[in-house]
Amino acid sequence: MMNHILTIDIGNTRAKYAIFKGEDIIEMSTFDPYSCDLKYLIKKYPQIKRGILSSVGGKIEECLQQLSDIEIITLNASIPLPFELSYERKDQIGSDRLVAVAAAMYAKPNQNNLVIDIGTCITYDIITSDKLHYGGPISPGINLRFKSMNDYTAKLPLIKSHQLSASSSHDVVCNSTEECLISGVINGISFEIEGFIRQYSNIYKNLNVFIIGGDNIFFENKLKNCIFADANFTFNGLRYILNCQ
């Protein structure tokens, strides 16, 4: 009987898991690290013998306590990775960036890949064709930009990403303060990303660009010649790293 593996990804705003049978995901969902009974998954799938956990939002101990019956790897820069890190301080790089790079390597092996993660913050990571990782800029994500304009001004209203339409063109000619804020944030991020892609493309030839993260849906109609990753992307990266252990 083929053993299954459990992959867990805890971000700043949401936590997710996926269960693999071979290379196929057989169950995937979000969960609350504080209240979810992860032991239920082990009982439901006794074939799970090992797993890997990535967290940038804490809550690791709560999960590990529930998964003591299987071998769990906690992802960090000190474990064996399928690429070489350029960071002098390897403890400073977040596990989310490690996963993103591994996922890009799995999707496009032996190629130059840029991964842009549009989440709470926007991060840029390069993995070269010879398996070298280089960290890139970090900038505020959608909600951080909206919140900072509300926090540091007297009258600008607070906009949240759930109020946005993924299909909207977000014109630069606006008819309300809300439209002005949304246009500034969405178009500003688009122009930022396009500028960084141009810079990276001048350095790394035949560059693949992956757009990931919970807010990538707002840019599918704006950013061209990019690969918009699906929900499996991160989990494939976790599985890839686990198989290197």
C-alpha positions as CSV (number, residue, x, y, z in Angstrom):
1,M,0.0,0.0,0.0
2,M,1.4,3.4,-1.0
3,N,2.1,5.7,1.9
4,H,0.5,9.1,2.0
5,I,2.2,12.4,3.0
6,L,0.7,15.4,4.8
7,T,1.7,18.9,3.8
8,I,0.8,21.9,5.9
9,D,1.2,25.5,5.0
10,I,0.5,28.2,7.7
11,G,0.6,31.7,6.4
12,N,0.0,35.1,8.0
13,T,-3.8,35.0,7.3
14,R,-4.7,31.4,6.6
15,A,-3.7,27.8,7.2
16,K,-4.0,25.0,4.6
17,Y,-3.2,21.3,4.3
18,A,-3.0,18.8,1.5
19,I,-2.7,15.0,1.6
20,F,-0.7,13.4,-1.2
21,K,-0.9,9.8,-2.6
22,G,2.1,9.7,-4.7
23,E,2.1,12.9,-6.8
24,D,-1.7,13.3,-6.5
25,I,-3.5,15.4,-4.0
26,I,-6.4,13.4,-2.6
27,E,-7.6,16.0,0.0
28,M,-7.0,19.7,0.5
29,S,-8.6,22.3,2.7
30,T,-8.1,25.3,5.0
31,F,-8.1,24.9,8.7
32,D,-7.8,26.7,12.0
33,P,-4.5,25.7,13.7
34,Y,-6.0,26.4,17.2
35,S,-9.2,24.4,16.8
36,C,-8.8,21.9,14.0
37,D,-8.3,18.3,15.1
38,L,-5.5,17.2,12.9
39,K,-5.4,13.9,14.6
40,Y,-8.6,13.2,12.7
41,L,-6.7,13.3,9.5
42,I,-4.3,10.6,10.7
43,K,-7.2,8.4,11.8
44,K,-8.9,9.0,8.4
45,Y,-5.7,8.2,6.5
46,P,-3.6,5.7,8.4
47,Q,-1.4,5.5,5.4
48,I,0.1,8.9,6.4
49,K,3.5,8.2,7.9
50,R,5.3,11.5,7.4
51,G,4.7,15.1,6.7
52,I,6.1,18.6,6.4
53,L,5.0,21.8,8.0
54,S,5.8,25.4,6.8
55,S,4.8,28.3,9.0
56,V,5.3,32.1,8.8
57,G,2.4,32.7,11.2
58,G,3.6,30.8,14.2
59,K,1.2,28.1,15.6
60,I,3.7,25.4,15.0
61,E,3.6,23.8,18.4
62,E,-0.2,23.4,18.3
63,C,0.1,21.4,15.1
64,L,3.1,19.3,16.2
65,Q,1.3,18.2,19.4
66,Q,-1.5,16.8,17.3
67,L,0.8,15.0,14.9
68,S,3.2,13.3,17.3
69,D,2.3,9.9,15.8
70,I,3.9,10.6,12.5
71,E,7.3,11.9,11.4
72,I,7.0,15.7,10.8
73,I,9.6,17.9,9.3
74,T,9.4,21.6,10.2
75,L,10.6,23.6,7.2
76,N,13.5,26.0,7.8
77,A,16.8,26.9,6.0
78,S,18.8,24.4,8.1
79,I,17.3,21.2,6.6
80,P,18.4,19.7,3.3
81,L,17.0,21.7,0.3
82,P,17.1,21.0,-3.4
83,F,18.9,24.4,-4.0
84,E,21.6,26.5,-2.6
85,L,20.8,29.6,-0.6
86,S,22.7,32.9,-1.2
87,Y,21.7,34.5,2.1
88,E,24.5,35.1,4.5
89,R,22.0,34.8,7.4
90,K,20.1,31.7,6.4
91,D,17.9,31.9,9.5
92,Q,16.4,35.2,8.1
93,I,14.7,33.7,5.1
94,G,11.1,32.7,5.6
95,S,9.8,29.2,5.0
96,D,7.2,30.5,2.5
97,R,10.0,31.7,0.2
98,L,11.7,28.3,0.4
99,V,8.5,26.6,-0.5
100,A,7.9,28.9,-3.4
101,V,11.3,28.4,-4.9
102,A,11.1,24.6,-4.5
103,A,7.7,24.7,-6.2
104,A,9.0,26.6,-9.2
105,M,11.9,24.2,-9.5
106,Y,9.4,21.3,-9.5
107,A,7.3,23.0,-12.2
108,K,10.2,24.2,-14.4
109,P,13.3,22.3,-13.5
110,N,16.8,23.5,-14.6
111,Q,15.4,26.8,-15.7
112,N,15.6,30.4,-14.5
113,N,12.5,31.1,-12.5
114,L,11.1,34.2,-10.8
115,V,8.4,33.7,-8.1
116,I,6.3,36.7,-7.1
117,D,4.1,36.0,-4.1
118,I,1.3,38.5,-3.7
119,G,0.1,38.0,-0.1
120,T,0.3,40.1,3.1
121,C,3.6,41.3,1.6
122,I,4.8,41.0,-2.0
123,T,8.0,39.0,-2.3
124,Y,10.3,38.3,-5.2
125,D,12.6,35.2,-5.4
126,I,14.9,34.0,-8.1
127,I,16.0,30.4,-8.6
128,T,18.5,30.0,-11.4
129,S,19.0,27.2,-13.8
130,D,22.0,26.0,-11.7
131,K,19.9,25.8,-8.6
132,L,21.0,29.0,-6.8
133,H,18.4,31.0,-4.9
134,Y,18.5,34.8,-4.6
135,G,16.1,36.7,-2.5
136,G,14.5,39.8,-3.9
137,P,12.5,42.9,-2.8
138,I,9.8,42.8,-0.2
139,S,7.0,45.4,-0.5
140,P,3.5,45.9,1.1
141,G,0.6,43.8,-0.2
142,I,-2.8,45.0,-1.1
143,N,-4.4,45.2,2.4
144,L,-1.2,46.7,3.9
145,R,-1.4,49.5,1.4
146,F,-5.1,50.2,1.9
147,K,-4.6,50.1,5.7
148,S,-1.6,52.4,5.8
149,M,-3.5,55.1,3.8
150,N,-6.4,54.8,6.2
151,D,-4.2,54.8,9.3
152,Y,-2.0,57.7,8.3
153,T,-4.6,60.1,6.9
154,A,-7.6,61.8,8.5
155,K,-10.3,61.1,5.9
156,L,-9.3,58.3,3.5
157,P,-11.6,55.3,4.0
158,L,-10.4,51.8,4.6
159,I,-10.7,49.5,1.6
160,K,-10.3,45.7,2.0
161,S,-9.4,43.2,-0.7
162,H,-12.7,41.4,-0.4
163,Q,-14.4,44.5,-1.7
164,L,-12.5,44.3,-5.0
165,S,-13.6,42.7,-8.2
166,A,-11.0,40.4,-9.8
167,S,-12.4,41.2,-13.3
168,S,-12.4,45.0,-12.9
169,S,-10.1,47.0,-15.1
170,H,-9.3,49.5,-12.3
171,D,-9.1,52.5,-14.6
172,V,-6.8,55.4,-13.9
173,V,-9.7,57.8,-14.5
174,C,-11.7,57.6,-11.3
175,N,-15.1,58.9,-10.1
176,S,-14.9,58.5,-6.3
177,T,-12.3,58.4,-3.5
178,E,-12.8,54.6,-3.2
179,E,-12.1,54.2,-6.9
180,C,-9.0,56.4,-6.6
181,L,-7.6,54.3,-3.7
182,I,-8.3,51.0,-5.5
183,S,-6.8,52.2,-8.7
184,G,-3.7,53.5,-6.9
185,V,-3.1,50.2,-5.1
186,I,-3.9,47.7,-7.9
187,N,-2.3,49.7,-10.7
188,G,0.6,50.6,-8.4
189,I,1.3,47.0,-7.7
190,S,1.0,46.1,-11.4
191,F,3.5,48.7,-12.4
192,E,5.8,47.6,-9.6
193,I,5.7,44.0,-10.7
194,E,6.1,44.8,-14.4
195,G,9.1,46.9,-13.6
196,F,10.8,44.2,-11.5
197,I,10.1,41.6,-14.2
198,R,11.8,43.8,-16.8
199,Q,14.8,44.2,-14.5
200,Y,15.1,40.5,-13.8
201,S,14.6,39.6,-17.5
202,N,17.7,41.7,-18.3
203,I,19.7,39.6,-15.9
204,Y,18.3,36.1,-16.3
205,K,17.5,34.9,-19.8
206,N,14.5,32.9,-20.8
207,L,12.9,33.7,-17.4
208,N,9.8,32.0,-16.2
209,V,7.6,34.2,-14.0
210,F,5.2,32.6,-11.5
211,I,2.6,34.7,-9.8
212,I,1.4,33.1,-6.5
213,G,-0.3,34.2,-3.3
214,G,-3.9,34.7,-2.1
215,D,-4.3,38.1,-3.9
216,N,-2.8,37.0,-7.3
217,I,-6.4,36.8,-8.7
218,F,-6.6,40.6,-8.9
219,F,-3.7,40.7,-11.5
220,E,-4.6,37.9,-13.9
221,N,-6.0,40.4,-16.4
222,K,-3.1,42.9,-15.9
223,L,0.1,40.9,-15.9
224,K,1.0,39.2,-19.2
225,N,3.3,36.3,-20.0
226,C,3.2,35.1,-16.4
227,I,2.2,31.7,-15.0
228,F,-0.5,32.1,-12.4
229,A,-0.1,29.2,-10.1
230,D,-3.0,27.1,-8.9
231,A,-3.7,26.0,-5.3
232,N,-1.4,22.9,-5.7
233,F,1.7,25.0,-6.3
234,T,2.8,25.5,-2.7
235,F,1.9,21.9,-1.7
236,N,4.0,20.5,-4.6
237,G,6.9,22.6,-3.3
238,L,6.5,21.1,0.2
239,R,6.3,17.6,-1.1
240,Y,9.4,18.2,-3.2
241,I,11.4,19.4,-0.2
242,L,10.1,16.5,1.9
243,N,11.3,14.0,-0.7
244,C,14.8,15.5,-0.3
245,Q,15.1,14.5,3.4
